[in-house]
Amino acid sequence: MRHVAMTGYTFTGSQKMRLSELPRPSPERLLKQVQAEESKRWGAKLKIFLGYAPGVGKSYRMLDEARRRHERGEDVVVGVVQGQQSEEVQALLRRLEIIPPFQTPEGEAIDLNAILGRAPQVCVIDPLAARNPSGSRHAYRWQDVQELLRNGISVLSSVNLLHVEEYKNKVQAITGKDTTQTIPKSFLLAADDIVIVDVPPDLCLWRQGEKLTSTGISNSQERQLSELRELALLLTAEVVDAQLESYVHAHGIEPVFGAHERFLLCLTPHSNAPAMIESGERNKERFQGELYTVYVCEPGRSKRDRVMIRKYFDAAQKAGAATEILESDDPISAIVEYAREKRITQIFIGHSTHNTWRDRVFGDPVLRLIREAEGIDVRVFPH
């Protein structure tokens, strides 16, 4: 049940509200959909096992699924695996066919020609985020995977959160670790299935070779791993949201709200804009969401009001928000229409603590917004 919070009040809305349309997809999203449709045309699927940190056991989970598929009768091969393997992983590999990769002074490269010639149903590629040696057909391993998918071969692969390009700096800020081997987030958005491999923090650290104290995991270690797990969950939610959007586009289904958070700041010259922008930026970063800011232009605004809105828009843009001025004689209808178009999940709006004659005649605009934006959270910032 979605809710609306205001100091001293709580409003409740229905979750049954459906959207009239999806936003125009970005070029990156269109490319992702084309790639996904190409792979589905050949019956190939991409499944990725995501680990929030090394030692969670993503390679084992991936190979165990490969083993189960093999035992069910699917034709499964292993194209490449991690260099260091536990005894459990080695036991799984002994039960699967391996197509040896090329060994070069710069590292391993998948033998694409051998795999394509063998034409299995499923190929295991681990790790995903590797840079290919010079002279390879593709610069990156994830591009090898794309070629396998285009040729009708499904792929099981794994990656750590650190190796997702758009998350690398965030993970580095938490752990101090860096890498030059990454995959673009857009590649994850094209996955048919994504699995978070999760284990308790103390087991994760033990697998990493960390020595735990007699009292177990330290507070700093627990906090660090908790932050990584939260990031991994948010990334997975974004992938699920992309899959939902692709599915409803492909099948002409009336869409509902997705899993990805989208925040809309509705500013006026007299709104508590600094607090709204600060809160919006904080939530955008926390949930890896999207931030939008609108101002509904009304006739008769003074030059001072226009200057103030420009100042607020500049601050919103620095916070990472997309800004737009709406033209309408009915601000509430314009906000609701914009929110549905952008699939907004939370609306931030300012509200005066004093009733005006306009409110008494036409009704409180905030209460009207709450009614008309049914299914969307509304947060009110008094001013």
N, C-alpha and C positions, 0 to 999 in steps of 0.2 A: 504494500500500500504506500503510494507516494504521499508526502506530506509537505506542508508549508509552514515554516517557522517564523514567528515574529515575537519580539519581546512581550511576554504576557499572554500570547495567543498561539494556538496550534490549529491549523486547518487541515482537513483530510480530503484527498481526491481519489478518483477511480483510476485503476491501471488499464482500463479497457479502451482508452482513447487511441484511435489509429491515426496515422499520418495520411495526409492527402497525396503527398509526393515526396520523393527523395531529392536531395540536392544534386545539382549537376556534378557528375563524377570528375575528379581531377585527371589529367593525362596519366599520372602514375597509376591511379586506380583503374583507368580504362585499359592500360597495358597489362595490369595484373589480371583483369577479367579475360582479356584475349588469351593470355598464357594459360590461364586455368581452363578455358574452354578448349584450347588446343589439346591439353593433356587429357581432358575428359573424352575428347573425340576418339582418342586412341585407347581409352580405358585405363590410362596410367594415372596413379595418384601419388602424391607426396605426403609423407607423414614424418613429422619432426619431433624429436624428443628434446625438450628444453630443460637445461639444468640451471638453477640459480647460482651455483658455484661448483667448482671441481669437487669430485668425491661423492656426488649425490647418487651415482649409479646409472646415469643415462645410457651409457654404452651397453651395460648389462641388460637393461630393460629393452633396448632396441634389438639386441641380438637374441634375447629370449623370445621376442615376438617373431623374429625371423625363424627361429627354431620351431615355434608353434605352427607358423604358416607352412613350413617345410613338411612337418608331420601331418598336416591336413591335406597335403598333396600339391601345394603350390611349388612352382619351379623357382627356387631362391638361390642366389649367388651372393658372395661377398666381394665387393670391388676393392675396398681398402678399409683398414682398421687402424686404431691408435697404436703407436709403437709400444707403449708399456701396457701390459695386460695382466689382470689378476688371474688367479687360478680358475675362478668361476667363469670368466670370459673365455679363457683358453679352452675350457671344457665345452662351451657352446660352439666355439669355432671348429672344434674337431668334428662336429656333427653337420657342418655346412660346407658346401663347395666354395672354394676360394679361387678367384681369378687374380693371380699375382699382379700388383702394380709395377710400373717401371721404377727402377732405382737409379737416381741420378745424384751427382755430387751436391745438387741444390735441394734434394729431397725426393719424396715419392710423387708419382703422377699416375692417375688412373689409366689403365689400358682400355681406352674407350673403344677402339676397334675390336678388341677381343670380346668385350662385353656386348657390343652391338652384334657381333657375329654369333655369339652364343645365344642372344635374344631370350633371356630369362623373363619370367613374369615380374620378379622382384629383385632389386639389387640393393645391397647394404653399402652405404657410403659414410665412413666415420673417420675423422671428424669432417664436418661440412665446411668450416671456415679455414681453408688453407689456400695459400697462394701457390699456383702451379709453377714448376721450373720453367725457365726461359726456353722457348722453342715449342712449348705445348700448344695444343689446338686452341685452348682457352686460357685466359690469364688467371681465372679463379675456379676453384673446385665447384662452387655453386653453379657456375655456367656449364660445367660438365653434367651436373644433375639436370639442368634444363634440357640439354641435348638428349639425355636418356628418356626424359618424360616425353619429349616430342616424338621419340621413336617407340612409344608405347610401353616403356619399361617403368613400372612403379618403383619408387625409391623410399627406403627407410634411412633416416639420417639423424644426427644429433648435433647440438650446439650449446655452448654455455652463453649465459647472458652477456658476459664481457665481450663476446665476439660479434654482437649485434651492433653495427656501426653507430646507430642513433642512441644506443645505451652505453657505449664504451666510456664516455666521459663521466657519466653518473656512477658507473661501477668503479671506475678509477678513483673517484672522489671518496667512495666508501671504503675501498680495500687498498688503495695505493698501487694496484696492479694495472699494467698497460699491455697492449698488444698491437701488432701491425696487421694481424690476420682477422678480417671481419667479413660479414655478409650484410647486404643492405636489408633494412626492415621490410622493404617492398617484396623481397623474396619470401619472407615469412608470411606476408599477407596473401601470397599465392598458394600457400599450403592447404591441402585438403583436410588435414588433421594435425593438431598440435597437442602434445602431452607434456605437462609439467611433471618432472621427476622430482619428488619431494621426499626428504628423509629428515629425521630429527637433527638439529644442529650439532649435537655431540658426536653422532655417527659420521656426519659429514666431515667434521674436523679430524676424527680418527682416521678416516680414509685418506685424508690429505697428509697424514703423517704428523699431525700436530699433537703435541703432548699436553694432555689435560691435567689440571691440578687435582688434588685429592677431593676437592669439593665439586669437580666437574667443570663445565663450561663457564668462562668468565662473563661478566655483564657486558663488557665491550664486544666480545666475540658473539654473544647472543644477539646484541643489538645490530651488529654488522650483518649477520646472516638474516635477521628478520627484515632488514631494509632490502636486502637482495631478493628475498622471497616475495616481498610486496611488489617490487619492480617486475619480477617474472609474472606474477599474477596479472598485473596491469597490461603487460605486453600480450599475454594470452587473451585477455578480454578484447584487446584491439584486433587481434587476429580473428576472433570469433565474430566481432562486429563486421569486419570486412567480408567474412564468409556469408553472414546474413544478408548484407547489402548485395553481394554478387548473386545470391540465390534468388532474392525477391526480384531483382532486375531480370534474371534469366527466365523466371517462371511467371512474371506478370502478377505477382501476389501483392496485395495491399500491405505495405510494410508497417511494422511496429517499431517502438523505440529499441535501439540497439544496446549493446553492452558498454559502449564507449561513452564516457562522460563528455558532454558539451555544455559550456557555460555561456550564458548571455547576460551582459551587463546593460541595463537600460538607464542611460544617463540623462539628466536634465541640468540646466545651469545651477539649480539649487539643491541637487542631490548630494548625498554624502559620498561623492565620487572617490576620494582617496581610499576610504575604507573598502568600498566595493571593488576597486581595482586591485588593492592589496590582497583581499580575500580571493578574488578571481584568479590572480596569478598563483597564489599559494595552492589553490585547489587544482589548477591546471597542471602544475608541476607534480603534485602528489599523485594525481590519477592519470598523468600522461594524457590529459584530455585536450580539448580544443576550446579556445576562448574567443568570444565575439562581443563586440560593443556596438550599440545602436543609439542614435538620437533621433527622435521623431520631430522634424522641423515644423513648428507652428508659426503662423503669421503673427507679426507684431513683436517679435523678439528684438530686444535692444542690442546695440553694438556690444555692450558689455557682456550680455548673455552669450553672444556668438563667440567672443574672445574666450570666455570661460569654457565653452564646449570644445573649442580648438585646443585649449590647454589640457582638458581631460582626455581628448582623443590622443594627443601626443603621449601622455602618460600611459594610456591603454596600449598603444602600439609598442612602447618600450617594454611593456609587460607581456608582449607576444600575442596581442589580440588583433583580430581582424575588425576594422571599423567601417561603419556604413551609416549614412544619413538617410532616413526614410521620409518620404513626403506623404502626408495623410492628414485629413481632417479628423480622423478617429485614431488617436495614438494607440489605444488598447488593441483594436483590431489589427493595426499594422504590426505591433509587437508579436501578437499571437500568430499571425500569418508567417512572419519571418521565422519565428521559433519553430514552427512546423516544417517549414521549408528546409531549415538547417538541422533538423532532428535534435533540437536542444533538449537537454535533460534537466537543467536547472536555470531558472531565471532569477537574476538579482535586480531588485528595483528599490528606489528610494521612496519615502513616504513622509509627508509632513505630519507632525503630531497635532496640528490645528486644522479643524474643518473649515473649509471656505464655503462661500455661498454657492459656488459651482458644484462642490461635493454634495451640498444639501439638495440641489435641484436635480443633478444628473446621477447622483450616487457616487460612492467612494470608488475611484478608479482602481485601487489595489484590490478591493473585493471583487470588482468586475473581472480583473485580470485573473484572479484565482479561479473564478467560475469558468471563464472561457479557456483558460490554459489547463483544463482538466487533464491529468496524467503527467504533468510537468511539475517538478518541485519549484516552489517560489519562495525566495528568501527576501525578506523586507528589511531595509536599512533605514531606520527613522532618522530624520534630520530636522 
